[in-house]
């Protein structure tokens, strides 16, 4: 140790004393300021000796030291496996299946030849949602019925993981399986989404799968769409991800005398490897945990966090966080920020429409990128983005509903905050935003099960002559920017009474003139050079990029591109119908059997 301090040491000590003194002084000023203004929201800092006031960050600002595990209804059995898939792009677009006209249906077999090889707990011990828990059921896992031995090749099925859906598998032949999907929890309908795991297969053998309880009368499987297959060995050894698969594909009405008409999908396939672990799915899975990992990457990047904030908008019924992402450049003054217009984008209100999440990820990738166009968008707009409106439905593998047993996209007018928290808080956020600035555009990203291509639904303004056809400009411009994927001819702009509770119409009635639903097909494109090919995850992400490009054109100060006479009014047509799941089912399931309460019914009717 040295006996005396050097001159540098003395300077360093003087600086330390000075900093301590200033720190004490600043703390005193801050305390006095807090008492004077009666607020703890203001922070006092000093820059070059001058006081700088700023607001405390909100308590709901998200920090992801770890990824929170999703919460499940207490009655759900959940395996402990962590399931993730690599992203991969096929070297060439994958073509639609070309029917031969000779696709047959499975020959029915007697009960003596039908063997249950998998049956998950139906998770319907309660008629409505009561409580949740991380990891689902507390009890020991029940073994799904299985008669598999290592000497045969009976498939092992599993679906009790995040977003999985398969209720039962019955072996009806050596390589033939009859599958039943689980309906949306606390409902008896909406069986469409499937995502399950198979093991113990034999390479080269032709397996047949037949899903027997689908609810839609028509499907893209009748137009060449093929299911998806993921092989863990192909991923590990060759870096190959999800691929289209299947031959002898047929979608048909069941021949039975039941009161509810159901439909079946049958297809055959060959697995690439013996004893592999494979997954089959209706569309590219995008789980709640996938979203959380994506948001964690954003929130841990200091460069992004200078213009991007991830917050919790609310908690879902099960207690899963519903995130909202705010993206905008920091203004030099509050006036500059206040003068910015706003854009609101949401996705995944229907949990089985995973393609909407891939479009959303592409949209955020562009918006958070370092391109000049992304910078222009951030400089001129405030973006409010809710990337997953229905995390509970996504977690449990529902197709359409939340844990209230209802379609959230028919309940945006609700006053039942506790039953429909996700959409209630989204509407509340938009209303507060509109009180501060103009919201120039709203869009909700969806997936479509019966039509190819990408298209939009908007709201017409027939009663306002100056605005007539204005709502068709953005979709038409989008069709020019993504001409081989987006079909303007498939867009429509009617305001139907049965759709009054949808986000698109509710936001429009709040005063957002350009309010849309954008539908991306589960299948693919019938346009230009992509005609007859499936969409990939890269295609879906590219739609998010094109959406941003179109927004730049649409809001360009030079409005040449926007003028209707330059776009061609003769092209502004509308032809097709929308969803066939239009009507509200009424009260949430857990309120249906309660004693009659006039106040509750009054809220619903309003």
C-alpha positions as CSV (number, residue, x, y, z in Angstrom):
1,X,0.0,0.0,0.0
2,X,1.1,3.5,-0.8
3,X,1.7,5.9,2.1
4,X,0.5,9.1,0.4
5,X,-1.9,10.0,-2.3
6,X,-0.8,11.2,-5.7
7,X,-2.1,14.4,-7.3
8,X,-4.4,12.2,-9.4
9,X,-5.7,10.5,-6.3
10,X,-6.5,13.8,-4.7
11,X,-8.4,14.9,-7.8
12,X,-10.3,11.7,-7.8
13,X,-11.2,12.1,-4.1
14,X,-12.3,15.7,-4.7
15,X,-14.5,14.5,-7.5
16,X,-16.0,11.7,-5.4
17,X,-16.8,14.2,-2.6
18,X,-18.3,16.5,-5.1
19,X,-20.5,13.8,-6.6
20,X,-21.7,12.7,-3.2
21,X,-22.6,16.3,-2.3
22,X,-24.4,16.8,-5.6
23,X,-26.2,13.5,-5.2
24,X,-27.4,14.6,-1.7
25,X,-28.4,17.9,-3.0
26,X,-30.3,16.4,-6.0
27,X,-32.0,13.9,-3.7
28,X,-33.2,16.8,-1.4
29,X,-34.5,18.7,-4.4
30,X,-36.3,15.6,-5.7
31,X,-37.9,15.0,-2.3
32,X,-39.0,18.7,-2.1
33,X,-40.3,18.5,-5.7
34,X,-42.3,15.4,-4.8
35,X,-43.9,17.1,-1.8
36,X,-44.6,20.3,-3.7
37,X,-46.3,18.6,-6.7
38,X,-47.8,15.8,-4.7
39,X,-46.6,13.2,-7.2
40,X,-44.1,10.4,-7.3
41,X,-44.2,10.1,-11.1
42,X,-41.7,12.8,-11.9
43,X,-38.0,12.0,-11.9
44,X,-35.4,14.8,-11.5
45,X,-32.0,14.4,-13.2
46,X,-29.3,16.8,-14.1
47,X,-27.5,17.2,-17.4
48,X,-24.6,19.6,-17.7
49,X,-25.7,21.1,-14.4
50,X,-29.3,21.7,-15.6
51,X,-32.3,20.0,-14.1
52,X,-34.2,17.6,-16.5
53,X,-37.6,16.3,-15.6
54,X,-38.9,13.0,-16.8
55,X,-41.7,10.5,-16.0
56,X,-41.1,7.3,-14.2
57,X,-41.4,4.3,-16.4
58,X,-44.8,2.6,-15.8
59,X,-44.9,-0.4,-13.5
60,X,-46.2,-2.6,-16.3
61,X,-43.1,-2.1,-18.4
62,X,-42.0,-5.7,-19.3
63,X,-38.6,-7.0,-18.4
64,X,-37.9,-10.7,-19.3
65,X,-35.2,-12.0,-17.0
66,X,-36.8,-15.4,-17.7
67,X,-39.7,-16.5,-19.9
68,X,-42.9,-16.9,-17.7
69,X,-44.4,-20.3,-18.2
70,X,-48.0,-20.2,-19.4
71,X,-51.0,-20.7,-17.1
72,X,-53.5,-23.4,-18.0
73,X,-56.9,-24.3,-16.6
74,X,-56.5,-26.4,-13.5
75,X,-58.1,-29.4,-15.1
76,X,-55.7,-29.6,-18.1
77,X,-53.0,-32.3,-18.0
78,X,-49.7,-30.9,-19.5
79,X,-46.5,-32.9,-20.3
80,X,-43.2,-31.4,-19.2
81,X,-41.5,-31.5,-22.6
82,X,-40.4,-28.2,-24.0
83,X,-41.3,-28.3,-27.7
84,X,-39.7,-25.9,-30.2
85,X,-39.3,-26.1,-34.0
86,X,-36.7,-24.5,-36.3
87,X,-37.7,-22.1,-39.0
88,X,-37.0,-23.2,-42.5
89,X,-37.8,-22.1,-46.0
90,X,-38.3,-24.8,-48.7
91,X,-36.0,-24.2,-51.7
92,X,-39.0,-24.0,-54.1
93,X,-42.6,-23.1,-53.4
94,X,-44.6,-26.2,-52.4
95,X,-47.4,-27.0,-54.9
96,X,-51.0,-27.7,-54.0
97,X,-52.1,-31.3,-54.1
98,X,-53.6,-32.2,-57.5
99,X,-56.6,-34.5,-56.9
100,X,-56.8,-37.5,-59.2
101,X,-60.5,-37.8,-58.8
102,X,-60.0,-41.3,-57.4
103,X,-59.4,-40.4,-53.8
104,X,-61.3,-42.8,-51.7
105,X,-62.7,-42.7,-48.2
106,X,-61.7,-45.2,-45.5
107,X,-63.8,-48.3,-45.3
108,X,-65.7,-48.4,-42.0
109,X,-64.7,-51.2,-39.7
110,X,-66.5,-52.9,-36.9
111,X,-66.0,-52.1,-33.2
112,X,-64.0,-55.3,-32.7
113,X,-61.3,-53.9,-35.0
114,X,-61.2,-50.4,-33.5
115,X,-58.6,-50.0,-30.7
116,X,-58.1,-46.8,-28.7
117,X,-54.3,-46.0,-28.7
118,X,-54.5,-42.5,-27.4
119,X,-57.2,-40.5,-25.4
120,X,-56.3,-37.3,-23.7
121,X,-58.2,-36.1,-20.7
122,X,-61.1,-34.0,-22.3
123,X,-60.5,-31.3,-19.6
124,X,-64.2,-30.9,-19.2
125,X,-64.5,-31.7,-15.5
126,X,-66.1,-28.3,-15.1
127,X,-68.7,-26.8,-17.5
128,X,-66.8,-23.5,-17.4
129,X,-63.5,-22.0,-16.5
130,X,-62.8,-21.7,-12.8
131,X,-59.1,-21.3,-12.1
132,X,-55.7,-21.7,-13.6
133,X,-52.2,-22.9,-12.7
134,X,-48.7,-22.8,-14.2
135,X,-48.4,-26.3,-15.8
136,X,-52.1,-27.2,-15.5
137,X,-53.3,-30.0,-13.3
138,X,-51.6,-30.7,-10.0
139,X,-52.2,-34.4,-9.9
140,X,-50.0,-37.1,-11.4
141,X,-50.1,-37.4,-15.2
142,X,-52.4,-40.1,-16.4
143,X,-51.0,-42.4,-19.1
144,X,-52.9,-42.0,-22.3
145,X,-54.2,-45.5,-23.3
146,X,-51.6,-47.3,-25.4
147,X,-50.9,-50.8,-26.4
148,X,-47.6,-50.1,-28.0
149,X,-44.7,-52.6,-27.6
150,X,-41.2,-52.3,-29.0
151,X,-41.8,-55.1,-31.4
152,X,-44.6,-53.4,-33.4
153,X,-45.1,-50.1,-35.1
154,X,-48.3,-48.9,-33.5
155,X,-47.9,-45.1,-33.4
156,X,-47.5,-43.3,-30.1
157,X,-49.6,-40.1,-30.1
158,X,-49.3,-37.0,-27.8
159,X,-51.0,-33.5,-27.8
160,X,-50.9,-32.4,-24.1
161,X,-48.5,-29.5,-24.7
162,X,-48.8,-25.9,-25.6
163,X,-51.2,-25.3,-28.6
164,X,-51.6,-29.1,-29.1
165,X,-54.9,-30.5,-30.1
166,X,-55.8,-34.2,-30.5
167,X,-58.5,-35.7,-28.3
168,X,-58.4,-39.4,-29.4
169,X,-56.7,-41.7,-31.8
170,X,-58.1,-45.1,-32.7
171,X,-56.2,-47.7,-34.7
172,X,-58.5,-49.2,-37.4
173,X,-55.9,-51.0,-39.4
174,X,-52.2,-51.8,-39.3
175,X,-51.3,-48.4,-40.6
176,X,-54.7,-46.6,-40.4
177,X,-55.8,-44.2,-37.7
178,X,-59.1,-42.5,-37.0
179,X,-58.6,-39.2,-35.1
180,X,-60.9,-37.0,-33.1
181,X,-60.1,-33.4,-32.3
182,X,-60.9,-31.6,-29.1
183,X,-63.6,-28.9,-29.4
184,X,-62.7,-25.5,-28.0
185,X,-62.7,-25.7,-24.2
186,X,-66.1,-25.2,-22.6
187,X,-67.9,-25.5,-25.9
188,X,-69.1,-28.3,-28.1
189,X,-67.9,-26.9,-31.4
190,X,-65.0,-25.3,-33.3
191,X,-63.0,-28.4,-34.0
192,X,-60.6,-27.4,-36.8
193,X,-57.1,-26.8,-35.5
194,X,-54.9,-29.9,-35.1
195,X,-51.3,-30.2,-33.8
196,X,-50.0,-33.5,-32.4
197,X,-46.9,-35.6,-32.0
198,X,-46.3,-39.1,-33.3
199,X,-43.5,-41.6,-32.5
200,X,-42.6,-45.2,-33.2
201,X,-43.2,-45.0,-36.9
202,X,-41.8,-47.2,-39.7
203,X,-40.2,-45.4,-42.6
204,X,-41.6,-46.2,-46.0
205,X,-44.9,-47.6,-44.7
206,X,-48.0,-45.8,-46.0
207,X,-50.0,-44.5,-43.1
208,X,-53.6,-43.1,-43.3
209,X,-55.0,-40.5,-41.0
210,X,-58.7,-39.5,-40.9
211,X,-60.0,-36.7,-38.7
212,X,-63.7,-37.5,-38.3
213,X,-65.2,-34.5,-36.4
214,X,-64.5,-31.3,-38.4
215,X,-67.3,-28.7,-38.4
216,X,-66.8,-26.6,-41.5
217,X,-68.8,-27.6,-44.6
218,X,-66.1,-26.5,-47.0
219,X,-62.3,-26.4,-46.7
220,X,-59.2,-25.5,-48.6
221,X,-58.2,-29.2,-48.3
222,X,-60.8,-29.6,-51.2
223,X,-58.7,-27.1,-53.2
224,X,-55.3,-28.7,-52.9
225,X,-54.1,-27.6,-49.4
226,X,-51.9,-30.2,-47.7
227,X,-51.2,-30.8,-44.0
228,X,-47.8,-30.0,-42.5
229,X,-45.2,-32.4,-41.2
230,X,-42.2,-31.8,-39.0
231,X,-39.5,-34.4,-38.4
232,X,-37.0,-33.9,-35.6
233,X,-34.4,-36.0,-37.3
234,X,-34.7,-34.0,-40.5
235,X,-34.4,-30.8,-38.4
236,X,-31.4,-32.1,-36.5
237,X,-29.5,-33.8,-39.4
238,X,-30.5,-31.6,-42.4
239,X,-31.9,-28.3,-40.9
240,X,-35.2,-29.0,-42.5
241,X,-38.4,-27.7,-40.8
242,X,-42.1,-27.9,-41.5
243,X,-43.0,-29.4,-44.9
244,X,-46.3,-29.9,-46.8
245,X,-47.2,-33.6,-46.9
246,X,-49.9,-36.0,-47.9
247,X,-51.5,-37.8,-50.8
248,X,-55.0,-39.1,-51.4
249,X,-56.4,-36.0,-49.6
250,X,-60.1,-35.8,-49.4
251,X,-62.5,-33.6,-47.4
252,X,-66.1,-35.0,-47.2
253,X,-69.3,-35.0,-45.3
254,X,-69.8,-37.8,-42.8
255,X,-72.5,-40.3,-43.7
256,X,-74.3,-40.6,-40.4
257,X,-77.7,-39.8,-38.8
258,X,-76.5,-37.5,-36.0
259,X,-78.3,-34.2,-35.4
260,X,-75.0,-32.2,-36.0
261,X,-73.4,-32.6,-39.4
262,X,-69.7,-33.3,-39.2
263,X,-67.0,-33.6,-41.9
264,X,-63.9,-35.7,-42.3
265,X,-60.4,-35.1,-43.7
266,X,-58.4,-38.1,-44.8
267,X,-54.9,-38.3,-46.2
268,X,-52.0,-40.7,-46.5
269,X,-48.3,-40.1,-45.9
270,X,-44.9,-41.8,-45.5
271,X,-42.6,-40.8,-42.6
272,X,-39.0,-40.2,-43.7
273,X,-37.3,-42.1,-40.8
274,X,-37.8,-45.1,-38.5
275,X,-38.6,-44.3,-34.9
276,X,-38.5,-40.6,-35.4
277,X,-40.4,-37.9,-33.5
278,X,-42.7,-36.1,-35.8
279,X,-45.5,-33.5,-35.6
280,X,-48.5,-32.9,-37.8
281,X,-50.4,-29.6,-37.9
282,X,-53.1,-27.7,-39.7
283,X,-50.8,-24.6,-40.0
284,X,-47.3,-23.5,-38.9
285,X,-47.6,-23.5,-35.0
286,X,-47.0,-20.2,-33.2
287,X,-47.3,-20.6,-29.5
288,X,-47.6,-18.1,-26.7
289,X,-44.1,-19.0,-25.5
290,X,-42.8,-18.3,-29.0
291,X,-44.2,-14.8,-28.8
292,X,-42.6,-14.3,-25.3
293,X,-39.2,-15.4,-26.6
294,X,-39.6,-12.9,-29.5
295,X,-40.6,-10.1,-27.2
296,X,-37.7,-10.9,-24.9
297,X,-35.3,-10.5,-27.7
298,X,-36.8,-7.0,-28.4
299,X,-36.8,-5.9,-24.8
300,X,-33.2,-7.0,-24.2
301,X,-31.9,-5.0,-27.2
302,X,-30.9,-1.5,-26.0
303,X,-30.9,-0.1,-29.5
304,X,-34.6,-1.2,-30.0
305,X,-35.7,0.0,-26.6
306,X,-34.9,3.6,-27.5
307,X,-38.0,3.6,-29.7
308,X,-39.9,0.5,-28.6
309,X,-41.6,-0.3,-25.3
310,X,-43.2,-3.7,-24.3
311,X,-45.8,-3.4,-21.7
312,X,-48.6,-5.6,-20.2
313,X,-52.0,-4.4,-21.4
314,X,-53.9,-6.7,-19.1
315,X,-54.1,-10.3,-17.7
316,X,-56.2,-12.9,-19.5
317,X,-58.8,-15.0,-17.7
318,X,-56.2,-17.6,-16.8
319,X,-53.7,-14.9,-15.8
320,X,-51.5,-14.9,-18.9
321,X,-50.1,-11.5,-19.8
322,X,-51.5,-9.7,-22.9
323,X,-48.7,-7.6,-24.2
324,X,-48.9,-4.3,-26.0
325,X,-45.9,-3.0,-28.0
326,X,-45.5,0.8,-28.5
327,X,-43.2,1.8,-31.4
328,X,-42.3,5.4,-32.2
329,X,-39.2,7.6,-32.4
330,X,-38.6,9.9,-29.4
331,X,-39.6,13.4,-30.3
332,X,-37.5,16.5,-29.4
333,X,-40.6,17.9,-27.7
334,X,-44.0,16.7,-26.4
335,X,-45.6,18.8,-29.1
336,X,-43.9,16.8,-31.8
337,X,-45.0,13.5,-30.2
338,X,-48.6,14.9,-29.8
339,X,-48.7,15.8,-33.5
340,X,-48.0,12.2,-34.6
341,X,-50.9,10.2,-35.9
342,X,-51.4,6.6,-34.6
343,X,-51.8,3.2,-36.2
344,X,-53.2,0.2,-34.2
345,X,-52.5,-3.4,-35.2
346,X,-53.7,-6.6,-33.5
347,X,-53.6,-10.3,-34.1
348,X,-54.5,-13.8,-32.9
349,X,-57.9,-13.1,-31.5
350,X,-58.7,-16.6,-33.0
351,X,-56.1,-18.9,-31.5
352,X,-56.1,-21.4,-34.4
353,X,-55.2,-18.8,-36.9
354,X,-51.5,-19.0,-36.4
355,X,-50.8,-17.5,-39.8
356,X,-51.9,-14.1,-38.3
357,X,-49.0,-14.3,-35.8
358,X,-46.4,-14.9,-38.6
359,X,-47.8,-11.9,-40.5
360,X,-47.5,-9.9,-37.2
361,X,-43.9,-11.0,-36.7
362,X,-43.0,-9.8,-40.2
363,X,-44.8,-6.5,-39.5
364,X,-42.8,-6.0,-36.3
365,X,-39.5,-7.1,-37.9
366,X,-39.9,-4.4,-40.5
367,X,-41.0,-1.7,-38.1
368,X,-38.1,-2.4,-35.7
369,X,-35.6,-2.7,-38.5
370,X,-32.9,-0.3,-39.5
371,X,-34.1,0.6,-43.0
372,X,-34.9,4.2,-44.0
373,X,-38.5,3.3,-44.5
374,X,-38.8,1.9,-41.0
375,X,-37.3,5.1,-39.6
376,X,-39.8,7.2,-41.6
377,X,-42.7,5.2,-40.1
378,X,-41.4,5.6,-36.6
379,X,-40.7,9.3,-37.1
380,X,-44.3,9.9,-38.3
381,X,-46.5,7.5,-36.4
382,X,-47.2,6.1,-33.0
383,X,-47.8,2.3,-33.4
384,X,-49.8,0.4,-30.8
385,X,-49.5,-3.3,-31.4
386,X,-51.2,-6.1,-29.5
387,X,-49.6,-9.3,-31.0
388,X,-51.7,-11.9,-29.3
389,X,-55.2,-11.0,-28.1
390,X,-56.2,-14.5,-26.9
391,X,-53.2,-16.1,-25.2
392,X,-55.4,-18.5,-23.2
393,X,-56.9,-20.0,-26.4
394,X,-53.5,-20.2,-27.9
395,X,-52.1,-22.1,-24.9
396,X,-54.9,-24.7,-24.7
397,X,-55.0,-25.3,-28.5
398,X,-58.5,-23.8,-29.2
399,X,-59.4,-22.9,-32.7
400,X,-61.7,-19.9,-32.1
401,X,-62.7,-19.1,-28.5
402,X,-61.3,-17.8,-25.3
403,X,-61.7,-19.6,-21.9
404,X,-65.0,-17.8,-21.6
405,X,-66.2,-20.3,-24.3
406,X,-67.0,-17.4,-26.6
407,X,-65.5,-15.9,-29.8
408,X,-63.8,-12.7,-28.6
409,X,-64.2,-11.2,-32.1
410,X,-67.9,-11.0,-31.5
411,X,-67.6,-9.2,-28.2
412,X,-65.7,-6.0,-28.7
413,X,-68.8,-4.1,-27.6
414,X,-68.9,-5.9,-24.3
415,X,-69.1,-4.2,-20.9
416,X,-68.1,-7.4,-19.2
417,X,-64.5,-6.4,-18.4
418,X,-63.8,-9.4,-16.2
419,X,-65.2,-12.0,-18.7
420,X,-63.5,-10.5,-21.8
421,X,-60.5,-8.6,-20.4
422,X,-58.4,-8.8,-23.6
423,X,-60.8,-7.1,-25.9
424,X,-62.2,-4.7,-23.3
425,X,-58.7,-3.4,-22.5
426,X,-57.9,-3.2,-26.2
427,X,-60.9,-1.0,-26.9
428,X,-60.2,1.1,-23.8
429,X,-56.6,1.6,-25.0
430,X,-57.8,2.7,-28.5
431,X,-60.4,5.1,-27.0
432,X,-57.7,6.7,-24.8
433,X,-55.4,7.0,-27.8
434,X,-58.1,8.6,-29.9
435,X,-58.6,11.2,-27.2
436,X,-54.9,12.2,-27.7
437,X,-54.4,12.0,-31.4
438,X,-55.9,10.8,-34.7
439,X,-55.8,7.0,-35.4
440,X,-55.4,6.8,-39.1
441,X,-55.7,3.0,-39.5
442,X,-56.6,-0.1,-37.6
443,X,-56.0,-3.7,-38.8
444,X,-56.6,-7.1,-37.2
445,X,-54.6,-10.0,-38.7
446,X,-56.5,-13.2,-39.2
447,X,-56.3,-16.6,-41.1
448,X,-58.9,-17.9,-43.5
449,X,-59.8,-21.5,-43.9
450,X,-62.0,-21.5,-47.0
451,X,-60.3,-19.1,-49.5
452,X,-56.9,-18.8,-51.0
453,X,-54.7,-15.6,-51.2
454,X,-54.7,-12.7,-48.8
455,X,-57.5,-10.1,-48.7
456,X,-59.2,-7.5,-46.5
457,X,-62.6,-6.8,-45.1
458,X,-63.3,-3.1,-44.5
459,X,-66.3,-0.8,-43.7
460,X,-68.0,1.3,-46.4
461,X,-69.1,4.9,-45.9
462,X,-72.1,5.0,-48.2
463,X,-73.8,7.8,-46.1
464,X,-70.8,10.1,-46.6
465,X,-70.4,11.0,-50.2
466,X,-66.9,12.6,-49.9
467,X,-65.6,9.5,-48.3
468,X,-67.3,7.0,-50.7
469,X,-64.8,4.3,-51.7
470,X,-62.1,5.8,-49.5
471,X,-62.0,2.6,-47.4
472,X,-61.0,0.6,-50.5
473,X,-57.8,2.6,-51.3
474,X,-55.5,0.9,-48.8
475,X,-56.5,-2.7,-49.8
476,X,-56.1,-1.8,-53.5
477,X,-52.6,-0.3,-52.9
478,X,-51.8,-3.5,-50.9
479,X,-52.7,-5.6,-53.9
480,X,-50.3,-3.6,-56.0
481,X,-47.4,-4.1,-53.5
482,X,-48.0,-7.8,-53.0
483,X,-49.6,-8.7,-56.4
484,X,-48.7,-12.4,-56.3
485,X,-50.3,-12.9,-52.8
486,X,-53.0,-10.3,-52.2
487,X,-56.3,-10.4,-54.1
488,X,-58.3,-7.2,-54.2
489,X,-61.1,-9.0,-55.9
490,X,-61.6,-11.1,-52.7
491,X,-61.9,-8.0,-50.5
492,X,-65.3,-6.8,-49.3
493,X,-66.6,-3.8,-47.4
494,X,-70.0,-4.5,-46.1
495,X,-71.1,-3.7,-42.6
496,X,-73.3,-6.6,-41.6
497,X,-75.4,-6.6,-38.5
498,X,-74.1,-10.0,-37.5
499,X,-70.6,-8.6,-37.4
500,X,-71.3,-5.6,-35.2
501,X,-69.3,-7.0,-32.3
502,X,-66.1,-7.5,-34.4
503,X,-63.0,-5.4,-33.9
504,X,-63.2,-4.0,-37.5
505,X,-66.7,-2.6,-37.1
506,X,-66.3,-1.5,-33.5
507,X,-63.1,0.5,-34.3
508,X,-64.8,2.0,-37.3
509,X,-67.8,3.1,-35.3
510,X,-65.4,4.7,-32.8
511,X,-64.2,6.9,-35.7
512,X,-61.3,5.1,-37.3
513,X,-62.2,5.5,-41.0
514,X,-59.7,2.9,-42.3
515,X,-60.6,-0.1,-40.1
516,X,-59.8,-3.6,-41.5
517,X,-59.5,-7.3,-41.0
518,X,-56.7,-8.8,-43.0
519,X,-57.2,-12.5,-43.8
520,X,-54.2,-14.7,-44.8
521,X,-55.1,-18.0,-46.3
522,X,-54.2,-21.3,-44.6
523,X,-53.5,-22.5,-48.1
524,X,-51.6,-20.3,-50.5
525,X,-51.8,-18.2,-53.7
526,X,-53.7,-18.5,-57.0
527,X,-52.0,-15.4,-58.4
528,X,-49.3,-14.6,-60.9
529,X,-46.0,-16.5,-60.4
530,X,-47.1,-18.1,-57.1
531,X,-50.3,-19.6,-58.6
532,X,-51.0,-23.0,-57.1
533,X,-48.4,-22.9,-54.3
534,X,-48.6,-22.9,-50.5
535,X,-47.7,-20.0,-48.3
536,X,-44.6,-20.4,-46.2
537,X,-43.7,-18.6,-43.0
538,X,-41.5,-16.3,-45.0
539,X,-44.4,-15.5,-47.3
540,X,-46.6,-14.7,-44.3
541,X,-43.9,-12.5,-42.8
542,X,-43.5,-10.7,-46.1
543,X,-47.1,-9.7,-45.9
544,X,-46.1,-7.7,-42.7
545,X,-43.4,-6.0,-44.8
546,X,-45.8,-5.2,-47.6
547,X,-48.3,-3.8,-45.0
548,X,-45.7,-1.3,-43.9
549,X,-44.8,-0.4,-47.5
550,X,-48.4,0.2,-48.2
551,X,-48.8,2.4,-45.1
552,X,-45.9,4.5,-46.4
553,X,-47.5,5.0,-49.7
554,X,-51.0,5.5,-48.2
555,X,-49.8,8.3,-45.9
556,X,-47.2,9.9,-48.3
557,X,-47.6,13.7,-48.4
558,X,-47.5,13.3,-52.2
559,X,-51.0,11.8,-52.6
560,X,-50.6,10.9,-56.3
561,X,-50.7,7.2,-55.5
562,X,-53.8,7.5,-53.3
563,X,-56.1,9.4,-55.7
564,X,-58.9,7.1,-56.8
565,X,-58.8,8.2,-60.4
566,X,-55.2,6.9,-60.6
567,X,-56.1,3.6,-58.9
568,X,-59.0,3.0,-61.3
569,X,-62.4,3.0,-59.8
570,X,-63.5,0.3,-62.2
571,X,-61.4,-2.2,-60.3
572,X,-63.0,-1.4,-56.9
573,X,-65.3,-4.4,-56.7
574,X,-66.3,-6.8,-54.0
575,X,-67.5,-10.4,-54.5
576,X,-67.2,-12.8,-51.6
577,X,-68.8,-13.5,-48.3
578,X,-67.1,-13.6,-44.9
579,X,-66.9,-16.0,-42.1
580,X,-69.8,-18.4,-41.5
581,X,-69.3,-18.1,-37.7
582,X,-71.0,-14.7,-37.5
583,X,-73.4,-14.8,-34.6
584,X,-72.6,-14.2,-31.0
585,X,-73.2,-17.1,-28.6
586,X,-74.4,-14.8,-25.9
587,X,-73.1,-14.7,-22.3
588,X,-69.8,-16.2,-21.3
589,X,-70.3,-19.9,-20.3
590,X,-69.6,-19.3,-16.6
591,X,-72.5,-16.7,-16.5
592,X,-75.1,-18.8,-18.3
593,X,-76.1,-20.9,-15.4
594,X,-76.1,-18.1,-12.8
595,X,-79.4,-16.8,-11.3
596,X,-81.0,-14.3,-13.6
597,X,-79.4,-10.9,-13.1
598,X,-81.1,-8.0,-14.9
599,X,-78.0,-5.8,-14.7
600,X,-75.9,-8.4,-16.4
601,X,-78.4,-8.8,-19.3
602,X,-78.7,-5.0,-19.6
603,X,-74.9,-4.8,-20.0
604,X,-74.9,-7.4,-22.7
605,X,-77.8,-5.8,-24.6
606,X,-76.0,-2.4,-24.5
